[in-house]
């Protein structure tokens, strides 16, 4: 799940975005009413993603985006604009914004754009292809005919879990979504990681997708099945 900052001079718009984003599991770490506040708050919070209104007092969203990206080139900023603000959207994209959403907003539109940005960010973080990190990573992902095969290795650790979780949240709303956790010959994995992975599998099923797992080691297989009984029932 992503840590998100909402920037908008409209209280109603901030409330709507907050409701949409928290309903799907994201965390709102901060809110700002204008571009100047956004710049200051971004530096303190370092959010994973920002929704940025274009027209605001004191400093516009375009100006704020330019200032934030100049200092933090990896910032993920999504512009929120009215239909008649195409030139400002173009200026924002030219100055580093990652995507945009045209008002009026709705849940499907917002989640679709956020998922696209987070998936791209995850791909850039863990590897150049969808989604294949260097061998030193504790996992790798390959999309085979619409099924995301997630291979896990003995070296899987907390840093890998953080990277993988970002990827999983990015692909969660792809439809149809099919995932397979492949533990291969892994004999042992921390229970906390298994819980997170299988919990994600449960989310996929609840969203209408398909989930399966595989492990060669009999003891690990039994442990996974036991946890799946708890999460998937």
N, C-alpha and C positions, 0 to 999 in steps of 0.2 A: 504494500500500500504506500502511496506517495504522501509526502508532507507538502501541503499546498498553501500558498498565500493568495488571498483574494484582494484585488485592488479595484475599487469602484466607488464613486461619490454617492451612489444610490444605496441607501440602507436596504431597500426592498430587493435590489439585485444581489447584494451581498448575501442576504438571507436565502434567496432562491438558489444561488450557487452553492452555498454552504449545505443546504438540505440535499441537493442532488449529489454532491461529492461525498458527504458523510454517509449517505444511504448505501453507497457501494463500497464503503470501507476506507476511504481516504481520510486523512487527518488535516484539519485546517489549523495551521500553526500561527497564522496572523492575518490581520485585515488592515487595509489602508484606504484612506478616502481620496487621495490624490497622488500624483506621480512623485512629488517630493517626499512624502511619507513612505512611499513604496521603496524608493532608493535607500533610505535610512534603514527601513525594516528588513530589506533583503540582506543587507550587510550583516545584520545581527542574527537573522534566522537561517540563512542559506537554505531556503526551501528547495524541494525537488522540482517544483513547478509553480508558475505564477499565472493566474488569470488576470489580464490587464485591460481595463476599460480604456477606450481611446480618448473620449472627450471628458476631461476633468479639469477643475480649477487648479490654480497655482502652477502645476506642471502637467502637461498632457501625457497620455499613455505612450505616445510615440517618443517623446523626449525622455521619459523615464526608462523606456526599453533601451534606447540608445545609450543612456548613462550606465545602466546596469550591465549590459552586454560588454561595454567598453572595459569595465572592471572585472566582470565575471563572464568570460566568453562561453562557458558551458551552460549558462542560464537557460532554462526552458520556459519561455514566455509565450502564452497564448493570448491573442488579442480578442477582446469582445467589442464588436462594432455594430453600428446601425447600417442599414442597407445603402445609405447615401454617402458612406465614408470610405469608398473604395481606394481613393488616392492615399488616404491616411493609413489604410491597411497595407498598401503597397510600400509606403515609406517605413512602416514598422517592420515588415518582412525584410526589407532592404537593410535595416539596421539591426537585424539579429533575432526578431521574433520567429518562433518555430511554426506557428499555425494561427488560425483565426476562427472565430465563431460569429456568425451574423445573427443579430437579434431579430425576432424573439427567440430566446433560448428554450430548449426542452431537454429532458434527461437523455434521450437517445443521441441527440446531436452532441451534447457536451461529452458524454462518455466515449463516443466514437472518436472525437478529436483527441481527447486526453489519452485514450488507449493507443492511438497512432503515434503520438509524440513519445509516450513512455516506452513503447515497443522499439521505436527508433533509437531512443536513448540507451535502452538495454542492449540492443545490438551493437551500438558503438562501444559500450562498456565491456561486454564480454567477448566480442569478436566481430569481424567484418561481415560474416554471412549469418543467415538466420538458422540458428544462432550458434556459432561454433567457436568457443574460446580456444586459446592456446592450450596445449597438452598439460601445462603446469596447473591449470584450473582443476577443481574437484568435480567438475561436471562439464557436459557438452550437450548441445541441443541441435537436432536436425529435423527439418520438416520433410517427412516422407509421405508424399501423396495426401497431404492434408492432415497428417497425424504428427504432432510434435513429440518426437522421441527424446526423452531427457535421460541421458546416461549419467549415472553417479559413480564416483570412484572412492576408493579407500581414503584418499587425501581430503575428502569433502570436509570443510570447516565453517566457522561462523561467517567469515568473509564471503565464502562461496554462497552461503545461505542468503546473505544480504543481496548479493548480485542476482542470484536465481529468483528470489522473491520479487525483485524489481521487474525481471523479465516476465514472470508469471502474471503479475498484475497487469503488465502491458498487453498480454495476449488473451487475458481472461474473457474479453468481450468479442473476440473473433468468432464468427459463426459460419459454418458449424465448427465447434471447437472439440478436438480430440487430442488427448494427451496420454502418454505412456511413460511411467517412471521405470527405468530399467536399471536395476542394481547389479546386474551381471553377476560377477564372481565375488562381489563385496560380501564379507563375512560379518562385519560389525559396523553399526552406525548409531550415533548418539540418538537417544529416544526423543530429545527435543526437536531434532531435525525431522525425524520420521513423523512426529505429530504435525509439524508445519506442512510437510509435503502431502500427507494424507488428508489433512484439513482442506488443503487447496483442491485436492481431488473431489472432495465433497462439494465444494463451491461449484466446481465445473459441472457436476451432475445436477445440482440445484438450478443452474443456469441453462439446463437442457443439453449439455455437452456429454462427451463420453470419456471415461477414465479407466485405466487399467494399470497394473503393476506387474513386475517380474523380478524374481531373484533366484539364483541357482542354489545358494546356501539354504539348507533346509531350516536351520534355526532362525535365520533372518526372515525367511519366507513365513514361518509360523508367527513371528512377532508382527510382521506387516499385516498378515491376515487378521490377527487379533485386534490390532488398532483399526483396521478397516471395518471390522464388525461394529466398533464403537462409533466411528465417524460416519459411516455410510448407511447405517440402518435407518 
